[in-house]
Amino acid sequence: MNWEAYAQCRLCPRACGVNRLQGERGYCGASAQVELGRAALHAWEEPSISGVHGSGTVFFVHCTLGCIYCQNRQISTQRANGITVDASRLAEIFLELQDQKAQNINLVTATHYAPHVAAAVTEAKRQGLKIPVLLNCGGFESLETLQMLEGIVDIYLPDLKYYSSYYAQMYSQAADYFEIADAAIDAMVRQTGAPIFNAQGNMKRGTLIRHLMLPGLAGDTRQILRHIAERWGDRVLVSLMRQYTPIGMEKYPELNRAITEEEYQEAVTYFTDLGLAGYLQEGEAAQESFIPAFCGEGVKKD
């Protein structure tokens, strides 16, 4: 596989150009060794993703986006630490999750380790991996990296976080977020085609776009929903999320509250009026209990 992609790293749009093979670390903080925080069944994804037994989530450490409100900041920051695994162990983890009756392999924030992911999925399929492989990402993705994952990923689960470059820069240091995410999601839709489900209603292939509503950004949410409807229509599913949880947001008072019922219901009405298909969330979704413990579960060999 293309290990040299780490030598002058441009795996994400920030294109730091650092030599991760020599131990250099760029914006995300990752080296050329994969670090994981957790690998376990997760029942709190969208119904067609979780299925009956849960999605086989594999949480990768570090992140190329670094949103200031990230609920997974325990493993997403530059200085975060996880358990180091090689591509062979990663393939084993995928097969172990399949043995636990996972609905899919859910790669959470994995594109900065794309060469390892491609190698591990290829090896796992050689050894009998049959369930779909899903990439769960922030939407801020390189087209070249997505090309590396074509034929590897069956389902894309990207965020579309911001329409406004102002908010994208303020909260994620990525003023070009919308333009990059728009092109990336278009590539994902091209790769997967329209959503396909099995007889049980579980997703086998396709793209499901998530939008996490943020306090006070109702106008941004409307622009995103309208864009999705006009750009991709029924070729995608949409998950309108209200689970934003204000943890440690004292320095950002505008974000230091949950989404109100009125804000969410207005967005739901607009979602419906646009004819979008997908998923809505109940009020209890905005709870810290939905944040998993990153204790290395399922990563080390028994």
C-alpha positions as CSV (number, residue, x, y, z in Angstrom):
1,M,0.0,0.0,0.0
2,N,1.0,3.6,-0.3
3,W,3.0,4.2,2.9
4,E,4.9,7.0,1.1
5,A,1.7,9.1,1.5
6,Y,3.0,9.7,5.0
7,A,6.4,10.9,3.8
8,Q,5.1,14.4,2.7
9,C,1.7,14.2,4.2
10,R,-1.2,15.7,2.2
11,L,-3.8,13.2,3.3
12,C,-6.1,16.0,4.4
13,P,-6.8,19.4,2.9
14,R,-4.5,21.2,5.3
15,A,-1.6,19.6,3.4
16,C,1.0,20.1,6.1
17,G,3.7,18.2,4.1
18,V,5.4,16.8,7.2
19,N,7.3,13.5,7.0
20,R,5.3,11.3,9.4
21,L,7.5,8.4,8.6
22,Q,10.3,10.3,10.3
23,G,8.2,11.1,13.3
24,E,7.1,14.6,12.3
25,R,3.6,15.6,13.2
26,G,1.4,18.1,11.4
27,Y,-1.9,19.8,12.3
28,C,-3.7,16.6,13.4
29,G,-0.8,15.5,15.6
30,A,-0.7,11.9,14.2
31,S,2.5,10.0,13.4
32,A,2.7,7.2,10.8
33,Q,1.5,4.7,13.4
34,V,-2.2,4.2,13.8
35,E,-3.5,5.0,17.3
36,L,-7.0,3.8,18.4
37,G,-9.2,4.8,21.3
38,R,-11.9,2.2,21.2
39,A,-13.3,-0.6,19.0
40,A,-16.7,-1.8,20.0
41,L,-20.4,-2.2,19.1
42,H,-22.2,1.1,19.2
43,A,-26.0,1.3,19.2
44,W,-26.5,5.1,18.9
45,E,-26.0,5.7,15.2
46,E,-28.9,6.1,12.8
47,P,-31.2,3.1,12.7
48,S,-30.0,1.8,9.3
49,I,-26.4,2.1,10.5
50,S,-26.7,0.5,14.0
51,G,-29.0,-2.3,13.0
52,V,-30.0,-4.8,15.7
53,H,-26.6,-5.5,17.3
54,G,-24.9,-2.1,16.7
55,S,-22.3,-0.6,14.4
56,G,-18.8,-1.8,14.8
57,T,-17.2,1.5,15.6
58,V,-13.4,1.9,15.5
59,F,-12.3,5.2,16.9
60,F,-9.1,6.6,15.5
61,V,-7.0,9.0,17.6
62,H,-6.3,12.6,16.4
63,C,-8.3,14.6,13.9
64,T,-7.6,16.8,10.9
65,L,-10.4,19.3,11.7
66,G,-10.2,20.0,15.4
67,C,-13.5,21.6,16.2
68,I,-13.5,23.5,19.5
69,Y,-16.7,21.8,20.6
70,C,-15.7,18.2,19.8
71,Q,-17.3,15.7,22.1
72,N,-14.5,13.2,21.4
73,R,-11.7,15.6,22.4
74,Q,-10.3,13.0,24.7
75,I,-8.9,11.3,21.6
76,S,-9.2,14.0,18.9
77,T,-6.6,16.6,20.0
78,Q,-3.0,16.9,18.8
79,R,-1.7,15.7,22.1
80,A,-4.1,12.8,22.5
81,N,-2.8,9.3,23.0
82,G,-4.2,5.9,22.1
83,I,-3.1,2.3,21.6
84,T,-0.8,1.8,18.6
85,V,-1.8,-0.9,16.1
86,D,-0.4,-2.1,12.8
87,A,-2.5,-2.8,9.7
88,S,-2.5,-6.6,10.5
89,R,-4.0,-5.9,14.0
90,L,-6.5,-3.4,12.5
91,A,-7.7,-6.1,10.1
92,E,-8.1,-8.5,13.0
93,I,-10.2,-5.9,14.9
94,F,-12.5,-5.6,11.9
95,L,-13.0,-9.4,11.9
96,E,-13.6,-9.5,15.6
97,L,-16.3,-6.9,15.3
98,Q,-17.9,-8.9,12.5
99,D,-17.9,-12.0,14.8
100,Q,-19.7,-9.9,17.4
101,K,-22.5,-9.4,14.8
102,A,-21.6,-5.8,14.0
103,Q,-23.9,-4.3,11.3
104,N,-20.8,-2.7,9.6
105,I,-17.3,-1.6,10.3
106,N,-17.6,2.1,11.2
107,L,-14.2,3.9,10.8
108,V,-14.5,7.1,12.9
109,T,-12.2,9.9,11.9
110,A,-9.8,7.7,10.0
111,T,-8.7,9.5,6.8
112,H,-5.3,10.7,8.3
113,Y,-4.5,6.9,8.4
114,A,-5.9,6.1,5.0
115,P,-3.0,3.9,3.8
116,H,-3.4,1.7,6.9
117,V,-7.2,1.6,6.5
118,A,-6.9,0.6,2.8
119,A,-4.4,-2.2,3.7
120,A,-6.4,-3.4,6.7
121,V,-9.7,-3.6,4.9
122,T,-8.1,-5.4,1.9
123,E,-6.6,-7.9,4.2
124,A,-9.7,-8.3,6.3
125,K,-11.8,-9.0,3.2
126,R,-9.2,-11.6,2.1
127,Q,-9.8,-13.3,5.4
128,G,-13.6,-13.2,5.2
129,L,-14.9,-9.7,6.0
130,K,-18.4,-9.5,4.5
131,I,-20.1,-6.6,6.2
132,P,-20.1,-3.1,4.8
133,V,-17.2,-0.7,5.6
134,L,-18.3,2.8,6.6
135,L,-16.2,6.0,6.8
136,N,-17.5,8.3,9.5
137,C,-15.8,11.7,8.9
138,G,-16.0,15.4,9.3
139,G,-16.5,16.1,5.6
140,F,-13.2,18.1,5.4
141,E,-11.5,15.5,3.1
142,S,-8.9,15.4,0.4
143,L,-10.2,14.2,-3.0
144,E,-6.9,12.3,-3.5
145,T,-7.4,10.5,-0.2
146,L,-11.0,9.7,-1.1
147,Q,-9.7,8.3,-4.4
148,M,-7.4,6.0,-2.3
149,L,-10.4,4.7,-0.5
150,E,-12.6,4.1,-3.6
151,G,-13.6,0.4,-3.6
152,I,-12.6,0.2,0.1
153,V,-15.5,2.2,1.6
154,D,-19.1,1.1,1.0
155,I,-20.9,3.8,3.0
156,Y,-19.9,7.4,3.6
157,L,-21.1,9.2,6.7
158,P,-19.7,12.7,6.4
159,D,-20.6,15.8,8.4
160,L,-21.6,19.0,6.6
161,K,-20.9,21.3,9.4
162,Y,-20.9,24.9,8.1
163,Y,-22.0,26.9,5.2
164,S,-20.4,30.1,6.5
165,S,-16.7,30.5,6.2
166,Y,-16.8,32.8,9.2
167,Y,-18.1,30.1,11.6
168,A,-15.9,27.5,10.0
169,Q,-12.8,29.5,10.7
170,M,-14.0,30.5,14.2
171,Y,-14.8,27.0,15.4
172,S,-12.7,24.7,13.2
173,Q,-9.9,26.9,11.8
174,A,-11.0,26.0,8.3
175,A,-12.4,29.0,6.4
176,D,-12.5,26.9,3.2
177,Y,-14.5,24.1,4.9
178,F,-17.7,24.4,2.9
179,E,-16.0,24.4,-0.5
180,I,-13.8,21.4,0.4
181,A,-16.7,19.4,2.0
182,D,-19.0,20.1,-0.9
183,A,-16.4,18.7,-3.4
184,A,-15.6,15.8,-1.0
185,I,-19.2,14.8,-0.5
186,D,-19.8,15.0,-4.2
187,A,-17.0,12.5,-4.7
188,M,-18.5,10.2,-2.1
189,V,-21.9,10.3,-3.8
190,R,-20.2,9.5,-7.1
191,Q,-18.4,6.5,-5.6
192,T,-21.4,5.0,-3.8
193,G,-24.5,6.0,-5.8
194,A,-27.9,6.3,-4.2
195,P,-28.5,4.5,-0.9
196,I,-29.1,0.8,-1.0
197,F,-30.6,-1.2,1.9
198,N,-30.8,-4.9,2.7
199,A,-34.0,-6.8,3.4
200,Q,-33.8,-5.7,7.1
201,G,-33.6,-2.0,6.2
202,N,-30.0,-1.7,7.0
203,M,-27.7,0.4,4.7
204,K,-25.4,-1.6,2.5
205,R,-24.1,1.3,0.3
206,G,-24.6,5.0,-0.1
207,T,-23.9,8.4,1.5
208,L,-25.6,9.7,4.6
209,I,-24.9,13.3,5.4
210,R,-25.0,14.5,9.0
211,H,-25.6,18.0,10.1
212,L,-25.1,18.9,13.7
213,M,-27.0,22.0,14.6
214,L,-25.1,24.5,16.7
215,P,-26.7,27.1,19.0
216,G,-27.6,30.4,17.2
217,L,-26.7,29.1,13.7
218,A,-30.2,28.4,12.5
219,G,-29.6,30.4,9.3
220,D,-26.5,28.4,8.5
221,T,-28.5,25.2,9.0
222,R,-31.1,26.3,6.5
223,Q,-28.5,27.1,3.9
224,I,-26.9,23.7,4.4
225,L,-30.2,21.8,4.1
226,R,-31.2,23.8,1.0
227,H,-27.8,23.1,-0.6
228,I,-28.1,19.4,0.1
229,A,-31.5,19.3,-1.5
230,E,-30.5,21.2,-4.6
231,R,-27.1,19.5,-5.0
232,W,-27.8,15.8,-4.3
233,G,-31.6,15.5,-3.7
234,D,-32.7,11.8,-3.3
235,R,-29.2,10.5,-4.0
236,V,-28.3,11.0,-0.3
237,L,-29.9,10.6,3.1
238,V,-29.6,13.4,5.7
239,S,-29.4,13.2,9.5
240,L,-30.5,16.4,11.2
241,M,-28.8,16.2,14.6
242,R,-29.7,18.0,17.8
243,Q,-27.2,16.2,20.1
244,Y,-24.8,19.1,20.5
245,T,-23.6,19.0,24.1
246,P,-21.8,22.1,25.6
247,I,-18.8,20.6,27.4
248,G,-16.1,23.1,28.4
249,M,-17.5,26.0,26.3
250,E,-17.1,28.7,28.9
251,K,-14.8,30.7,26.6
252,Y,-17.5,30.5,23.9
253,P,-20.7,31.7,25.7
254,E,-22.7,31.6,22.4
255,L,-22.1,27.9,22.3
256,N,-22.5,27.2,26.0
257,R,-26.1,25.9,25.7
258,A,-28.0,23.1,24.1
259,I,-30.3,23.4,21.0
260,T,-33.8,24.6,22.0
261,E,-36.9,22.7,21.0
262,E,-38.0,25.7,18.9
263,E,-34.7,25.8,17.0
264,Y,-34.9,22.2,16.2
265,Q,-38.5,22.1,15.2
266,E,-38.1,25.0,12.8
267,A,-35.2,23.1,11.2
268,V,-37.3,20.0,11.0
269,T,-40.1,21.9,9.2
270,Y,-37.6,23.3,6.7
271,F,-36.1,19.8,6.3
272,T,-39.6,18.4,5.5
273,D,-40.5,21.2,3.2
274,L,-37.4,20.6,1.1
275,G,-38.4,16.9,0.7
276,L,-35.2,15.6,2.3
277,A,-35.1,11.9,3.4
278,G,-33.3,10.7,6.4
279,Y,-33.3,10.9,10.2
280,L,-34.4,13.2,13.0
281,Q,-33.5,13.0,16.6
282,E,-35.4,12.9,19.8
283,G,-34.7,15.4,22.6
284,E,-32.8,12.9,24.8
285,A,-30.1,12.6,22.2
286,A,-28.4,15.7,23.7
287,Q,-26.8,13.8,26.7
288,E,-23.2,13.2,27.7
289,S,-24.1,9.5,28.1
290,F,-24.0,9.2,24.3
291,I,-20.3,9.9,24.4
292,P,-18.4,6.5,24.7
293,A,-15.6,5.8,27.0
294,F,-12.3,5.8,25.2
295,C,-10.5,3.2,27.4
296,G,-9.0,1.0,24.7
297,E,-11.9,-1.4,24.7
298,G,-11.6,-4.0,21.9
299,V,-8.2,-2.7,20.7
300,K,-5.7,-4.9,22.6
301,K,-5.6,-8.7,21.9
302,D,-7.2,-10.7,24.7
